Amino acid sequence: MSQRYLLKCSCGTEHAVETAQAGDTISCTCGESIQVPSFRDLQKLPPVRDPEAGIRKPRRSWHPIQGLLFGIGAVLFLVPAVWGISIEIHRRSLDMTEDPSIQRELKRNLKNIGNLKIHESYEVWKLLLKRGLGRRNPPAYVLNREMSQYWLTVELQMAVVSLVGLALIITSLWIQPGRKGERHG
């Protein structure tokens, strides 16, 4: 068996090549084509220590904490973002235009109140004191405006949670994995 040397791809994967392959082109698992050096330059490469070793995979680059931060960040980013978008779609579908018939009714009632005599106004006032104003039933557009404001605050809270998730994702990508035996002070 001829001597074998380690030829490194730009992706970090090392390939064991034989002297008979000098000048040939090989393909890496990443898809890149690698030109095997000439016989003279091939001997300058580090030899394969174990003749059975064909390909050594690059070391894992993610630390478990990075993966955990990335996973939590992705969930905290995506779930509120999707939920917030669906809330915004619903919020925009609410009808918040004022009903003109309500304004006409209000004007008519105000005109009637203005036409009451003093003793009639006093009787209405006593009746209202005794019975109360009753249950307030606001028109649909008023309820929709209140609902829209509520959902807007929920959307803003979702945006804050999404930003926290994005920060975790960026942090997980920014952290450099430590080597074995290294201590972080």
C-alpha positions in Angstrom: 0.0 0.0 0.0 1.4 3.4 -0.9 1.8 6.3 1.5 -1.3 8.3 2.4 -1.4 12.1 3.2 -4.0 14.3 4.7 -5.4 16.9 2.2 -7.6 19.5 3.9 -10.6 21.1 2.3 -11.6 24.7 2.9 -14.6 23.4 4.9 -12.2 21.8 7.4 -12.7 18.1 6.3 -9.5 16.2 5.9 -9.2 13.6 3.2 -6.7 10.8 3.0 -5.1 10.7 -0.4 -2.5 8.3 -1.9 0.5 9.2 -3.9 -1.1 7.6 -6.9 -3.8 10.3 -6.8 -1.2 13.1 -7.3 -2.5 15.6 -9.8 -6.1 14.3 -9.7 -9.2 16.1 -8.5 -11.3 14.7 -5.7 -14.7 15.8 -4.4 -15.4 16.7 -0.8 -18.6 15.9 1.1 -19.3 19.7 1.1 -19.4 19.5 -2.8 -16.2 21.4 -3.4 -13.7 19.9 -5.9 -10.1 19.7 -4.5 -7.0 19.5 -6.6 -4.6 16.9 -5.2 -1.0 18.4 -5.3 1.8 17.0 -7.4 3.9 14.1 -6.0 6.6 16.5 -4.7 4.0 18.9 -3.0 2.0 15.9 -1.7 5.0 14.8 0.4 4.9 18.2 2.2 1.4 17.3 3.6 1.0 15.6 7.0 1.0 11.8 6.6 -2.0 9.7 7.7 -1.1 8.1 11.1 -3.7 5.4 10.9 -3.8 3.7 7.5 -7.5 2.7 8.1 -8.6 6.4 8.6 -10.1 7.7 5.4 -11.9 10.9 6.4 -11.8 12.7 9.6 -14.8 14.9 10.2 -14.3 18.4 11.6 -14.9 18.9 15.3 -18.4 19.9 16.4 -18.5 23.6 16.6 -21.6 24.2 18.7 -21.5 23.9 22.5 -24.7 22.5 24.1 -25.4 25.9 25.8 -25.2 27.6 22.4 -27.8 25.1 21.0 -30.0 25.6 24.0 -29.8 29.4 23.7 -30.5 29.2 20.0 -33.5 26.9 20.5 -35.1 29.0 23.2 -34.4 32.1 21.2 -36.0 30.7 18.1 -39.1 29.7 20.0 -39.3 33.1 21.8 -38.9 34.8 18.5 -41.1 32.8 16.2 -44.1 32.0 18.4 -44.9 35.6 19.5 -44.1 36.9 16.0 -46.6 34.5 14.3 -49.2 35.2 17.1 -48.7 38.9 16.8 -49.1 38.8 13.0 -52.4 36.9 13.4 -53.6 39.3 16.0 -52.8 42.2 13.8 -54.7 40.6 10.9 -57.7 40.2 13.2 -57.4 43.7 14.7 -57.4 45.3 11.2 -60.6 43.4 10.4 -62.5 45.1 13.2 -65.1 47.7 12.1 -64.3 50.9 14.0 -66.3 53.3 11.9 -68.9 55.4 13.7 -72.5 54.5 13.0 -74.2 57.8 11.7 -77.6 56.6 13.0 -76.3 56.7 16.6 -75.4 60.4 16.1 -78.8 61.1 14.7 -80.5 59.4 17.7 -78.3 61.4 20.1 -79.2 64.7 18.5 -82.9 63.8 18.6 -82.7 62.9 22.3 -80.8 66.1 23.1 -83.4 68.1 21.3 -86.2 66.4 23.3 -84.4 67.1 26.6 -84.0 70.7 25.6 -87.8 71.0 25.1 -88.8 69.6 28.5 -90.3 72.0 31.1 -88.7 72.5 34.4 -91.1 70.3 36.4 -90.8 67.5 33.7 -87.0 67.7 34.0 -87.3 67.3 37.7 -89.5 64.2 37.4 -87.1 62.6 34.9 -84.2 63.4 37.3 -86.0 61.7 40.3 -86.8 58.7 38.1 -83.2 58.4 37.1 -82.1 58.7 40.7 -84.5 55.9 41.7 -83.9 53.6 38.8 -80.3 54.6 37.7 -79.0 55.0 34.2 -79.2 51.2 33.6 -76.7 49.0 31.9 -74.4 50.8 29.6 -74.5 49.2 26.1 -72.0 51.0 24.0 -72.3 50.7 20.2 -70.2 48.0 18.4 -67.7 50.4 17.0 -66.8 51.6 20.5 -66.3 48.1 21.7 -64.2 47.3 18.6 -62.0 50.4 19.3 -61.5 49.2 22.9 -60.7 45.7 21.7 -58.3 47.1 19.1 -56.5 49.0 21.9 -56.3 45.9 24.0 -54.9 43.8 21.1 -52.4 46.5 20.3 -50.9 46.3 23.8 -50.8 42.5 23.4 -49.0 42.9 20.1 -46.4 45.2 21.7 -45.8 42.7 24.4 -45.3 40.0 21.8 -42.8 42.3 20.0 -40.8 42.6 23.2 -40.7 38.9 23.7 -39.7 38.4 20.1 -36.8 40.9 20.6 -35.7 38.9 23.6 -35.7 35.8 21.4 -33.8 37.5 18.7 -31.2 38.7 21.3 -30.8 35.0 22.5 -30.3 33.8 18.9 -27.7 36.5 18.2 -26.0 35.7 21.6 -25.9 32.0 20.7 -24.2 32.8 17.4 -21.8 35.2 19.0 -20.5 32.9 21.8 -17.3 31.1 20.8 -17.3 27.4 21.9 -14.5 26.7 24.3 -11.9 24.0 23.8 -11.7 21.0 26.1 -9.8 21.8 29.2 -10.1 25.5 28.9 -11.5 27.5 31.8 -13.6 30.5 31.4 -12.7 33.1 34.1 
